[in-house]
Amino acid sequence: MKHSKSFLGILGFNIRIERHRKGYSQEDLAEHSGLHRTYIGVVERGEKNISIFNCLKISKALGINLYELIRCSEESFHQYNKTSDQPEEAMSNG
């Protein structure tokens, strides 16, 4: 994954993991969240800066707490980037 150490990449990865746990395809998640399937794909790959509102839609569709999704992603982000000299670069998606 190109953005595996960016926050957006980690958040997208965590969304994908939860989607798989739920047994949803990207189409299923899109239908339950009211978002487009291609949008779900770019979010999962960390290619798009997702709004908090869309993140809430996805977390509700997955039956998980938005706070937990963000907290888990933030903790992973900090773990992966402990040795980074420029953490602000790791935050970006480009």
ZIURSUL-V987090 format. One record per run of one state. SS is the DSSP state (H for helix, E for strand, - for the rest). FROM is the first residue (numbers start at 0). LEN is the number of residues. If there is no record, write none. Layout:
BEGIN
ss: {SS/SS}
from: {FROM/FROM}
len: {LEN/LEN}
END
This chain:
BEGIN
ss: {-/H/-/H/-/H/-/H/-/H/-/H/-}
from: {0/6/22/25/33/36/44/51/62/65/80/86/91}
len: {6/16/3/8/3/8/7/11/3/15/6/5/3}
END
